[in-house]
Amino acid sequence: MVATGSEKRGGKAYYVSTPIYYVNDAPHLGHAYTTVAGDVLTRWHRQRGESVWFLTGTDEHGQKIMRTAEANGVSPQQWADKLVDEAWKPLWEHLNIANNDFIRTTEKRHTDRVQEFVQDLHDKGEIYKGGYEGPYCVGCEEYKLPGDLIEAGPEAGDGTPTTKLCAIHKKPVEILKEENYFFKLSEYGEKLLAHYEANPDFIKPESARNEVVNFVRQGLQDLSISRSTFDWGVPVPWDDKHVIYVWVDALLNYATAVGYNENPEKFGNTFPADVHLVGKDILRFHAIIWPAMLMAQGLPLPGKVAANGWLMVGGEKMSKSNLTGIKPQDLTSHFGVDAYRWYFLRAIAFGQDGSFSWEDFSARYTSELANDYGNLASRVAAMVGKYFGGTLPEATAAGEAEKAVQDGMAKAVAEADRRIGDEVDFQGGILAIFDFVKQVNGYITEQEPWKVAKDDSPEGRARLATILYTAAESLRAVAVLLNPVMPETSQQLWDSLGADAVLGALPDQRVTDAATWGRLPAGATITKGAVLFPRLEEKPSA
């Protein structure tokens, strides 16, 4: 008996989180990029046979949300409710995001546990009262160090002071002075460096790891964990004149959503996260503050913090604040949901910045999805229909050419599983699958089944049957491998191959078993269904 993934992991679920997103506006491509990545990663592990927990949600406290709500003439809670119900949850449903939970930081299951966690740190002497004055970026909800700022304004030397801007949002910072409570973050620098040293894959990619290590080596300052100049947040339990700093509140969602201080069994079977997927602009919070908080509380640290790069349009980071925000629906209405899910993970190496353009998406869609993959599926179904009446024939004349295809399949499965499942390298995994698609296309071109079909001898029929079975069986493996990335079209292909059950539902449909040759039974009914990736219409006018 082969152990399941969850058995190999000692019963613990494979736990993946996205950031919880600010509800100051509707989601754009950048938010969807990280969330689709998390969905593909967790779907992949489900198809390994593992127990999985996938968490996403919304960050609903803080000064930025309060100001946005005020500008729209509603309360912060009303604003959050509207955005979650009308924008965030509908988009994740539209993009086929199969999250297990959606946490909102205004929920009682979260706020009560946040107060308990902070109270525990206070009782342990990890929190003290002090004062602070410094530059604060409301967009980041973060006090800034001098190195985090850029200057804008008149040329130096004319007597007019320059304006200090947040390097991320390109907006002026505010100088705040207030009484705060502080977490003794400075005491955890050496412990964090030791953890990074012992766990070199804790922060990915390597460039992100190097940034964090260098930052911590410079020495950490204690962290202000409360605010007293506004009241939209979780009250500090021992001092209701203060609310808990929004980032302390937000980071704790990864614990509160899986039963911290409420459901010990669930918490023990889920926490800590195996992978936190984050944008690189919030890397320090997740790779420094979050593990330090867990160390202070005696809780285990996450397995990995994987930072994706920024999506760029015209060289600018995609966000609402610089007006380059693009709705995912603008693209899915033209390219389809599956192609959308595929494109960003295929075109951009996870962890690196990447540029989006309509032209690049169109070119890749046409070349790789429609011509290479979709056309292969259509050709194979059409030939089985034409030469064998739609019944998949048995392969009885396999030779070296077929052995090469089998070896290519095994290589693609192993490479894709390692890249996506273990290394969070979506681009590398997808490329391995599509290299195999190209190999199968090349195999058909070389074998020329349309010419072999002219030979009516038993040997000719056997050869034709073997070619078409080899191609169909290859497509069976491709459907399994691409199911986490493109679930709708993978199911369409699965159905057209005459395969039983729902794709991904049975043990023999696991990604790790996809390379086992002969899963698709001879005698299956092959049908030529709808084109997987139809020809694109012209780009709609603006």
N, C-alpha and C positions, 0 to 999 in steps of 0.2 A: 504493500500500500504506500503510495506517495504522499508525503506530508503536504498539507495545504500551506499557502503563504503565511496565513495567520498562525498556524501551528509552528512553523519555522521561527516566527517572531515571538513565540512564547505567549500567544493569545492577544498581544497588544495590537490595536488597530493601527493601520498606516494613516497618520494624521497629517493633513495638509491644510494650510490656511492661506488665504489672501489677506492683504491689509483690510481693515474695515475703513470704508471710504467716507470722506466728509460729505455731508448732505447739503453743502452750500449751493450745489447746482446739480443738474442732470449728468449722468455718466457720459464720458467721451471714449474715444478709441483707446486711450491709454489705460483707463480703468478696465475696459473689456479685454485688453491684451493680457493683463496679469490674471484675470479671472478665467479666461479660456485656457491659459497655461495650467492653472490649478485643476481645471476640469479634465484636461487631457491626462495630466499626471495621475490623478486619482482613478480615472476610468482605466488607465493602463494597469494600475495595481489591482483594481477589481478583476481585470481579465487575467491577472496572475493567480487569481483564486484567493486573494487576501481580503481580510476585513479592512474596510476603509472608512475614514471620517474626513469629510471635506467641509470646511467652515469658511463662510464669508459673512459680510454684514456691513453695518453703517456706524460711523462715529458721529454722534449727535450732540455732543457738548462742546463748550468752548466759546471764546469771544467771536471767532469768525462766524459760527452758526448764529449766535445771538445778533450780530450786526446784520447779517443777511436777512434774518426774519424781521427785524425792525424795519429794514429798508422796504420790505414787502408788506408791511402793515399787519403782520400776524405774530403769534407767539412762537418761540423756538420749537415747542413741541408740535404745534400745528404745521409749521414749515417742514419739520422732519417727517411727520406722518404723511404729508402730501407727496414729498419727494420719494419716499420709500414705496408708497403704494402706486404712484403714477409713473415713476421713472425707473427706479433701481430693480425692484423685483420683476416687473414686466420685461425688462431687458434681459435679465438672466434666464427667464423662461424662454424668451425668443431665441436666445443663443444656445439653447439646449444645455444649460449649466445644471449638472446633477449634484448640487450641494446637499449635504445632509442636514445642515442647519444654517439659519440666517440670524445672526445676533445683532441686536440693537442696543447701544449703550445706555439708552433711557429705560430699558426694561428692568423690572425689579430683581429678576434673577441675576442681573449683572450688578446693579448699583449696591445692593445689600452686600454682595461678596467683595466688592471693591472696598467698601468701608471696613469690612472685617480684615482684609489683607493689610490695609494701611494702618489700622489700629494695632495689628500684631507687630508691624515694624516699629511703630511708636513705642509699644510696650517693651520691645527688645532693645530700645535705645538707639535704633537706626535712624531716627528722625528727631530733629531739633528745630527750635524757633530762631529766626534771624531776619535780616533785612537785605534787600538787593536793589541795585539800580543799574540799569543797562539797556542796550538796544533790544527791542522785541519785535519780531515779525509776526503779525497776526495771521498772515497766510500760512506760515509754517507752524504757528502756535509754539514758538520757541524763542528763548533768549539767544542772541547771537554773540559770538566771539568776534574780535576785530578782524580775524582772517576770513570770516564768513561774509564780510561786507564788501561792496564795491562802491566807488564814488561816481557821482554824476553831477553835472552842473557846470558852472563857469570854469575856465582854465585856472589852474592854481597860480597864485601870484597877483591876481587883480584885486585882492582884498575882499572878495565875496566868498563866503564859506561854501564848500561843496556839500551835496546831499548824500547821506549814506543810504545805500540801497541793499536789500536782500539780494544775494547773488542768484538765488533760485527764481524769485518772483519778480525781480527788477522793480520793486516798489519800495518807497521810503520806509525805514523802520521807525518805531516809536520809542522814545526814551521813557522807560517805566521805572518808578521807584515805589516799592511797596514792601510791607511786612509779609514774610513767607515762612513756611516750614520747609526744611531741607532734608533730603536723604543723603546719607554719608557715602555718596558715590566715589569720592576720592580714595576711600579705603579699599576699593575693589580693583584698582588698576593692575596690581601684580597678579591677583587671582585670575583676572580676565586674560592677561597675557599668557599665563600658564595654560589656561584652557585652549587658547588659540594654538599654542605650541603643540599641545598633546592631541589636538583635533584639527589638523590642517584643512579639512574639508568643511569646517564649521561655517565658514563664510565663502560664498561663491559669487562671482568669479574671483580669480586670484587678484585682479586689480582692486576689487572691493575689499578683499582681505588685507591687502597691503595698506590701503587707505585707513582702515580701522586700526590696524596694529600701530601704524605711525602716529595716529591721533592719540591712542591710549598711552603710548610711550612718552608723549610730551607731558603727561600728567593730567589727571581728571579733576575737575572741580565738583564740589557737592552740588546736587541737583535740587532746584526749587520745585517742590511737589505740591504747592498750593498757590492759589490766587485769591486776592482779597478786594480787587477793584471791580468785580462783577460777580453775579450769583448764578449764572447758568452752568451748573455742573453738579457733581456729587459732593454734598457737604462733608467737610472734614469732621469725623465723628466726635472729636473732643473739643472742637471749636467751630461753631456754625457761622462765624464771620468769614470763614475761608471755604473755598471749594477746591477739590482735588484737581491738580494740574491735569489738563485734558489728555496728555500723553501717558501719564500713569494710569489713568482711567481706561484709556483705549487699549494699551498693551495687555491689560488684565483680561480682556475679552477672550484671549486664547486659553485662559484657565477657567473663567466663569462659565463659558459656553459648554464645557465638558464636565461640569459637576464639581468644581472646586468648592470645598466646604459645604457641599449639599448632597452629592451623590458619589460617595467614596469608591464604589465599584466601577462606575463609569469613568471616573477620573483616573483610577488606577489602570484601567484597560485602554485609555486613550492618551493621556498626558504623559510626557510632553509632545509637542508637535515634532514630526519627523522632518518636515520642511515648512518653513515660513517663506512664502513668496512675497517679495516687497519691491517697491520702486527704489532706485538707488538714492533718491533724495530723502528717504526715511530709513536708510541703512543704519545710521548710528543709534537710533532709538532701539532698533531690534537687535543689533550686534553688541551694544554696550550697556544701555540702560536696562533692557529687558533681562539679559542674563544676570546682571548685578542684582536686580530685584529678586530674582529666583534664588540666587546664592544666599541673599540675606534671609530669605524665608526657608532655606533648606530644601528647596524643591529642585527636581532634575532639570537640566538645560535641554533646549531643543537640539535635534540632530543637525540641522542645517538652516542657515539663513541665505536664501538665494535671491540676489538683487538683479532685477532686470534693468536694462537701460531705458533711455527715454525714446519715445516715438517722436520723430521730428518732421515738421512740415516747413519747408523753406528755411531749414536750419534752426528753427525755433522749437523748443519743447512744447508738446501738445498739451494745452490746458485751457480752461475757460478764461483765465486771467489775461492771456495774450491773444485771445480771439482766434486761435487756431483749432479750437475744439471742433471735431467732426462727429456727428452721431453715427454709431455703428449701423443704424437702420438705413443711413444713406448708402451704405455699401451692400448690405444684405439684400436690399430691394433690387439691386442690379446683378450681383454676383451669386447670391444665395448664401444661406447660413453656413453650410458645410465648407464652401470655398473660403468664406471669411475666416472661419476657425483655422483652416489650413494655412492661409496666406501669411499671416503675421509670424507664425511659428516657423514656417518654411523660409521666409525671406530674411528674417533677422535672427542672428545668433543670440540666444537668450543670455542676457548679461551685458550685451553691447548696445550702444545707441543705434537706431535704425531710422532710415527715412522712408516715409510713405509717399507714393504717388499713384494716381489713378492709372497712369500709363504702365507702370511696373506691374501692378495687380493684373491689369488686362493681359499683358504679355505673358505672365506666368500662368494665368488661368488658361489661356488658349494653348500654350505650348505644352505644359505639364499635365494639367487636369483634363482638358478636352482632347488634345491630340494624342498624348502618350497613354494616359490611363483610361479615359472614357472610350476612346476609339478602340483600344485593345479589348475592352469588355464587349463592345458592340460587334466587333469582327468575330470574336470567338463564338458568341451566341448565334450570330448569323450563319457561320459555317457549320456548326453542329446542327442547326435547323435545316440547312440546305442539303448536307451530305448524309445525315443520320436521322432525319425526321424529328429533331429536337431531343433525341434520347442520347445521353452521354455514353459513348462507346468505351469498351475496356481497352487498356493499353497492353498489348501483347508483343510489341516489337521494339521495346526500349533499347537504346544504344548509348553511345558516348554523348551524343547531343542532349539526351534526356538526363543523363547523369550530371552534366554540367548545369542544367536548370535546377535539379534537385540540390546540388551543392550551392548554387547561387541563392536558393530559397533559405537554406540552413544558415548561410552567412548573413543574409538580410535579417532574419529573425533574431539571431544572436546579437548582431550589431544594434538593431533598433531597440531591443530589450535592454541592453547595457546603456545605450545612450539616453533613452527616455526614462526608463525605470530607475536606473541607478545614478546617472550623472546629471539629470535634469537638462539634458541637451536635446531639445526638441528638434532643432534644425538638423543635427547630425542623424537622429533617428529617422526623420522623414526622408532625408536624402538617401539613407540606406534602403528604405522601402522602394523609393522611386528609381534607384539604380537597378533594383530587381525588375521593376516594371519595364524599364528599358531593355534589360536582358531578355525578357520574355518576348517583347516586340521584335528584338533582333533574331531570336530563335524562330519565330514564325516567318520572318522575312527570308531567313536562310533555308528553312525547310520547304517553303513554297507549297503549302497544302492544296492550293488551288490547282497546281500542276499535278501533284500526287493523286488528286481526285480523278484524274483522267485515266488512271490505271485501275481497271476493274478486276485485276487478279486478286486472289486471296492475300498475297503478300502486299499488294498496293493498298487494299482496304485496311489491312492490319497496320500498315505504316501511317495511313491517314488517321485512323482511330487513335493511334499512339500520340501523334502530334497534337490532336485536338484535346485529348484527355490531359496531356501535359500542360497545355495552355489553360484549360479550365481549372485544373488542380492548383496551378500557380495563382490564378485569380482568387481561389478559395482562401489561400494563405494571405493574399493582399487584403481581402475583405476583413479578415480577422485583425491584421496589423493596423489597418487604417480606421477600424471601428472607434477607438478612443478619440481620434482626431476628427473624423467625419462620420458620425453615427448614422445619419439618414441615408446617404448614398451607399455606405457600406452595407446597410440592411437591404437596400434595393438590389445591389449586386448579389448578395447572399441569396435573396429570393429568386433572382433570375437563374442562379446556378442550381436551383432545385434542392438546396440544402434544407435540412429539417430544423425546426425550432427557431427561436429568436436568437440572433447573432449575439454571442457573448454569454449565453445562458448555461451552456453545458461545459463540463470539464474539458472536453476535447476541442473547445473553441478558445482555450486560453492562449494568450500570446506566446507563452513559453512552449506550447505544444504545436504551434502553427506550422513548424517545419517537418512534422511527422508526415511523410508522404503517403498518399492514398486515402486521406480522410474523406474525400468526395467520392461517393460510391458510383461505380459504373451502373448505368440504368436510370440515373437521375434525369428528370425532365428539365432541359435547359430552355429558357424562354428569353426572347429579346424584348426586354422591358423598355421603359422610357429611357432616353439618353441621359446618362448620369450628369453630364455637364454640357448643357445646350450652348449653341453658338450665342455669343454676346450680341445684344443689340448695341447700337451706337450709344455713347455716353449721353445721358439726358442733359439738356441745356439747363443752365443755372436759373 
